[in-house]
Amino acid sequence: MEPFYKNLTFYLSDNWQIIVFVAALLAVLIQLFYYFYIYLRVSIKEKIHERNSEKSLPPVSVIICARNEEENLKKNLPLLLEQNYPEYEVFVALDACTDGSIDLMKILVQKYPRLRYTIIPLDSKFSHGKKVALTIAIKGAKYEHLLLTDADCVPASKNWIEHMTTPFSKGYSIVLGYGKYAQEDSFLNKIVRYETFFIAQQYLGMAKARIPYMGVGRNLAYTKSIYYAEKGFSKHAHIESGDDDLFVNAVANKNNCYAEINPESHTISDPPKTFRKWQWQKKRHFKSSSLYKTKHKLLLIAEPITRELSWFLPVILMFSIKWLVASSILFMARLITFMSITRMNLKTLDEKKLMLWAPIFDIVLPFIQVTFLAQSKISRSKKAWK
């Protein structure tokens, strides 16, 4: 055993640069796979974007679950109720509201015939999360085709509903949209928006690569039929989050899911104002992501690991004259690919003033996410679903 240990130690000490280069090569190749096979697809337009006739557009129920969102409802509902779409309703589930949301709704329904709502009363003996409110809203919705968003979201255009529901007429049952955050002049806003963009780049790109794995409730459409076929949220009713990503992870497949990337299809939300608020949002997501299908978890875990290795391993080798050229080629291949495709996708998803920050965020975000993930495993705090 001792001679074997000595030989292994000698081999590693004498050939460590080869081992580092092979690891760097594999990391860069895997990263190139992500960028060319998945992320690049975000900026590839498809014929489905051609405008349909009104006859082919299905009736739609736009669903919002709101808990004490009076100000957001007052500000945003008119924008949802004045869309360029022939037949739709906006159905609001007022969940345990103690503010003026109910009184506001009584006023708005007089002005907007498309608006309907239901009230879920506050019950001190029974606490519940968003899934209960969303289940009630889906059952109360008038139409087969559902389009989900949040009270603090505004559509990027008056053609939002049309863009998000056109894929239904092409035979799709699930439509994934982009829910972006409003631009503000702060470092926190930039890193939050970049991380939101990067996650969208992943789930939209993977959906276009026919391996869909999640969607976001700020901008998500599906049919009642697929909801009932899955028995709603029953498989993950034991956790607070997951009404969007876990549901899509369970029901989406290579044939029934479409990724909509047109800028007019986006929604825009108020960004978290503090690091703690952002941290809470991410902790909720990580708790549900642990229940993703194994193949999806492997793809999501491999990406940040190979990302960091592709940044740091070539730099380590650059200190050796022997490996300077080879390591520089690896580093530049990944960097040029990253910058080029990221620039394209930022433009496609209409995200501004993030490109100069992209290399920094690309490096630091995995470390922040690991911290959030560790905290999500420890924390058991119960907060309102909104």
N, C-alpha and C positions, 0 to 999 in steps of 0.2 A: 504493500500500500504506500509506503514512504517513497520508493523510487517513482511510482506513478505520480504522486503529488509533486515531487521535485520536477519531473518532466513537464507536467502541466503548467506549473508556475513558470518554468523557463520558457515554454512555448508562448504563453500569454504575454510575458514581459517582452519577448522578442518580436511578437507579431501583433501587438495591441492596435497598431495603426491600421493593419489590414482588417481587423475585426471592427474597428470604428468605421472604416470606409464602407464595409459591406452593410453595416447597420444603417449608415447614412444613405447609401444607395437604395436600400429597401424602403426606407422612410420617404425619400423623395419620390420614388416610383409610386408608392401608395398615394402620396399627396397628388401626384399628377393624375392618377386614376380618379380621385375625388373631383378635381377641377375640370378635367376634360370629359369625364363620363357623367358627372352629376351636375356640378355647379354651372358649367357652360350652357346647359339646357335651359336655364332660367331665361336667358336672353334670346332663345330661339323661338320665334313666333310661329303660330300654327294657323291653319286655314279656318279653324273654328271661330276665329275672331271676326270673320265677315258678318256684317249686320244681318240679322234675321228679319223676316216679316213679322208683323204683330200676331198673325194667326198661329205662328209656330211657337210663340212665347207662352209658357204655362202660367196659370195663376199662381201667385206666391204669397205665403204668409211670412212676413218679417217678424221675428220674435226677439223681444227684449225682456230680460229678467232684471228687475230693479229693486234695490233695497235702499230706501232713503236717498234717492237720487233726484230730488225735486228740481234742483238747479240745472242739472244736466238734461233732464227730460224737457224742461222749459226751453232750453237753448237748442237742443238737437232734434227733438221730435218733428218740428216743422220741416227740417231738411230731409227727413226720412219720408214724410207724408207728401212731399212735392216732387217725387221722382217721375222721370219720363218713362212710365211703364203702364201698359193698358189695364191690367187687372191684378191688384194686390191689396193686402191689408197689413197694418202694423198692429201686432197683438202684444200687449205689455202685461207681464205678470208682476204685480206690485206685491213684493214679498215682505211681510212683517214690517211695513212702513210706519214710522211714527212721526214723519215730517208732514209736509203739505202735499205729498205726491197724489193722494187720492182726490183731494179737492181740485188740484190742477187737472187731473184726468177728466173730471166731471165737466170742466170748462172746455177742454180741448175737443172732446167728442162732439160737442155742439157745432164746432167749426169744421172738423175733419171727419167725414163719413167713413173713411177708410180705417179710422182708429177704433180699436176694441181693447178692452182690458179685463183682467180678473184680479181679485183681491185675495191674497193669502194672509189671513189674520195672524197677528202675533200671539203665540201660545207659550206661556211661561213654563209649561210642563213638557214641551216638546221643542227641541232645537233642531234645526235642519240646515243643510247647505244648499248651494245653487241647484244641485241635481233635482231636488224635490220641486223647486219652482219651475225649472225647465221642463220637467215631466208634465206638470200641470199645464204649462203653456202649450206644449206640443199636442196634448190631448184636446185642448180648447181651440187650437188653430183651425181655421176653416179649410185650408187647402192642403193638398198632398205634398207640395214642394215647399220646403222650409229654408229660410235664410236667417241665420243667427248673427246678432251683433250685441254690443253692450250699450248701456245708457250714456257712457262718456265718449262714444264713438260717433264720428260724423263721416258720411260718405264723401269720397274725394270728388264726386261728380253727380249730376242728376241722372246719369246712366249706370249708376252702381248696380241696381237690381238687374238690369238687362245683362250686363257683363257677367254677373255672378250666376245667372240662371240660364243663359244661352246653352251651356253644356248639357243641361237636362234634355233639351230637344234633340241632342245628338246621342242620347242613350246612356249618359253617365248618371250615376245615383248620388255621387259626392263631388262637391266642388270646393277646393281649397283656395282661399283668398289671402291677401296680405293685409295684416293689421299693423300699421306703422304708428310711430309716436310723433307727435308734433315737434317741430324743431325749435329749440331754445338755445340761448347763448350761455352754455355752461359745460364744464368738463363732464359732469355726471350725465347730462343729456346726450352728449356725443357718444359716450361709451354704452349707454343704454340703447341708443338708436342703432349703433353698430352691431351690438349683440343681437338685437331684434332682427336686423337685416341678415346677419349671418345664419341665424336659425331658420329664417324664411328661405334663404338660399339653399339650406339643407332640405327642408321638407318639401319645398316646391320643386327643387331639382330632383329629389328622389322620386317624387310623384311622377315627374315627366320621364324619369328612367324606369317607370313601371314598378317601383318598389316603395309605394306610399307608406308612411308610418305615423303621421300626425297632422293635425290642423289646429287652428287657434279659434276660440269662440268669438273673438272680435269680428271675424269675417269668415263664416263657414256656412255652407249650404248642403242639405241632403234631403232625401225623401222620407216621408212618414213610413213608407213600406220597409225601407232598410232599417229604420229605427225600431219598428215593431218586430221585424225578423230577428234582430239582435236582442230582443226583450229589453230595450232601452239601456239603462245604466246598471242593470241588476248585477252584472258580473264584477263591477267595481264600486258597488254602492257603499262598501265599508270604508272607503277613503273619501276625503272631502273634495279633492280635485279630480280631474280626469274626465269631466263632462265633454271636453272637446278632443284632447289628444288621445286618451285611452279609447274613446268611442271610435275615432277614426282608425286607430291602430288595430282594433278588433274587426272592423267591417270593410276597410278599404282593401282592394286588390288591384292587380295590374290592369283589369278591364273596366272597373266601375268608378275610378277616381280621376278627376281632372284638376290640374293646377292652373288657375287663372291669374295672369300677371299684368294685364293691361292696367296702366296707371289710373284709369277711370273706375276700376273695380276695387281700389284700395279703400280702407277705412283709416281714419286718423283719430288717435286717442290722446288724452292728456297723459304726459309722461310722469313717472314717479318723481317727486320733488326732492326726496332724500335718499341717501344710500340705504337706510334701514328699510324704507318702503320697497325699494327695488329688491333688496335681500329677501324680504318676505314673499314677494311674488315668485322669485326664483326657487325658494325652498318648497313652495307648493308644487311647482312644476316637477322638481326632482323627485318628490314623493310619488308622483304618478308615473314618471318615466322608468322607475324600477320595475314596472309591470309590463313594459313593452315586450314584444316578441323577441326571442333570443337573437335572431338574425339582425334585427334593427339595433338592439343594444350593442352588438359586436361592431357594427358599422359606426355607431356613434361614439363608442369608446376608442376605436382604432384611430379615428380622425385627430383628436387633440394630442394623442400620444405621438403619432407620426409627425404632426405639425411641429411640436416642440423639438423633436429629434432632427427634423429637417432644417430647423433654424440653427441649432447649437452644435451638432456633430460636425458639419462641414467647417465651421469656424474653428473648432478645436484642431482639425487637421491642417488648417491653413498655417499653423505655427511650424509645420514641418515643410522644409523646402521640397522634399521628395513628393509630398502629396498636395502641394499648393495648387497646381493646375487642375488636378482632378477634383479636389474639394471645391475649388472656385466654380468649376463648371456645374457641379451639383447645386451649389448654393444659388447661382444665378439662374439656373433652369427653373428651380422652384420659385424664386423671387419674381422673375419676369412673368411666369404663368400666373402667380398669385395676383400681381399688380394689374395685369391685363384683364383677366376675367373678373376680378373684383370691380375694376373700373366700369366694365360693361354692365355688370349686374346692378351696381349702384345707380347707373343711369337708367336702366330698365325699370327699376323699382322706385325711381324718382327720389332717391336719397341724396341730399346735398351736403357739402362741406364735411365729408367724412374721409375722403380719399387720402389726405395727408396723414390722418391718424391711423389709417388701416394697418400699416406694419406694426405699430406699437400695440394696438388693440389685439392684433392677431397673436402676439406673443403673450400678453398679460392675461387675456380673458380665460384661458384654461386654468390658470392658477386661481383666479377669482371664483370660477365655477366649481373647482374642487373644494374650495373653502365653503361655498354655499351648500354643496352636496354633503359635506361632513356635518355641517350644522343642521341640515334637514334630517339627518339620521338621529341626531340628539334631541332636537326640539320636538315637543309634543303640544305646543301651544295651540289653543283653539281661537281662531279669529273669524270675524264675519267674512262670508265668501266674497263679498264685493271688494 
